[in-house]
Amino acid sequence: MEVMSEWKNKTALITGASYGIGEAFAKRLAADGAQLILTARSQERLEALAAQLRSQYGASVHIVCADLANATGAREIFEEVERANLSVDLLINNAGFGALGEFAELSLPRQLEMIQVNITALVELTHLCLQPMQARRGGAILNVASTAAFQAVPYFAVYAATKAFVLSFSEALMEEGRSSGIRVLALCPGSTATNFQEVAGSQHINAPRFTQTSEQVVEAGLAALAQGRSFVISGLTNKLQTQLERFVPRAVVTKMAGKIFKPPSPERAR
Ligand SMILES: NC(=O)c1ccc[n+]([C@@H]2O[C@H](COP(=O)([O-])OP(=O)(O)OC[C@H]3O[C@@H](n4cnc5c(N)ncnc54)[C@H](OP(=O)(O)O)[C@@H]3O)[C@@H](O)[C@H]2O)c1
């Protein structure tokens, strides 16, 4: 007998829903009977996805186009949610990107933009959605972190640090939320087949054997959220890898990560 999803007839707001893991969350939650608010910059992609989800699942889908690299992006999304008279039961902070290269060589504006999208917008949307959730005494927040959250990563320095923030922040909020019944999860995927590597310029690091699909990552995230966990590492290999790191001195782990992530040729500033 099929178990009814806890998200049936609930409203989920998904950032970065136009591609990859966010798109897979949208498809999975539409199949589960959730009402969706999808946001990203790519309007045509969102419209095509919304049309597909409406016809395939009869889903109710609301689209909000916004750039989370703008300081006003998160608030614009939340104001649109309020204007549409929707309340968010499940917030999925998924939008994010990386940039591979030596810190000093990479464009500073691009790295500050990364902090804005991966951290500041995530914190702002979390704050905006959490207060109404507390008032209703229910809801959940799923923040997409990364296995990069567990150690420093040379040549991915800012990206890994943003994900360490997301992991720490989410675990803390999960504990704070225990009394109000609001769950917060950090979902930590390893290498996943999406546009991420192309955007980050890290295609050479892809190890196809260990690469997961977006659907596998989404499955791990929703299952862990249902179990009330504060974080989950998606995939057995990724789990083992992050466990092993606990038995090796941090400096050695950082050196090993640097060997893996070192760009093949001197990376030009992007
Ligand atoms: N793929 C991996 O190997 C991997 C591993 C660990 C963690 N992650 C994390 O997983 C999350 C999803 O990434 P993905 O792998 O699905 O990559 P992706 O295919 O590149 O998708 C990234 C999503 O983020 C959105 N986005 C990027 N910049 C944005 C901005 N300025 N404003 C609004 N939306 C923005 C993109 O939408 P638009 O371009 O339409 O705006 C897109 O929908 C990220 O947080 C990433 O760090 C990925």
The ligand as an ORCA input file, in Angstrom:
! r2SCAN-3c Opt
* xyz 0 1
  N      25.746     19.115     -8.234
  C      26.585     18.865     -7.261
  O      27.587     18.139     -7.440
  C      26.322     19.425     -5.876
  C      26.988     18.838     -4.778
  C      26.748     19.338     -3.511
  C      25.866     20.388     -3.330
  N      25.237     20.937     -4.412
  C      24.336     22.061     -4.155
  O      23.062     21.760     -4.701
  C      22.351     22.971     -4.945
  C      21.693     22.900     -6.311
  O      22.700     22.867     -7.296
  P      22.611     21.922     -8.594
  O      23.633     20.866     -8.439
  O      21.221     21.526     -8.879
  O      23.177     22.948     -9.692
  P      22.496     23.632    -10.967
  O      21.972     22.579    -11.891
  O      23.546     24.570    -11.482
  O      21.268     24.447    -10.361
  C      21.473     25.595     -9.582
  C      20.153     26.290     -9.360
  O      20.394     27.484     -8.578
  C      19.802     28.587     -9.232
  N      20.585     29.806     -9.041
  C      21.919     29.977     -9.238
  N      22.250     31.268     -9.044
  C      21.098     31.913     -8.722
  C      20.780     33.271     -8.444
  N      21.706     34.240     -8.492
  N      19.494     33.596     -8.148
  C      18.531     32.648     -8.129
  N      18.772     31.353     -8.402
  C      20.048     30.986     -8.705
  C      19.792     28.207    -10.725
  O      18.714     28.860    -11.392
  P      18.873     30.026    -12.501
  O      20.193     29.830    -13.166
  O      17.682     29.829    -13.387
  O      18.767     31.279    -11.692
  C      19.504     26.711    -10.669
  O      18.128     26.464    -10.623
  C      23.377     24.105     -4.796
  O      23.187     24.751     -3.562
  C      24.707     23.370     -4.822
  O      25.701     24.071     -4.099
  C      25.436     20.481     -5.671
*
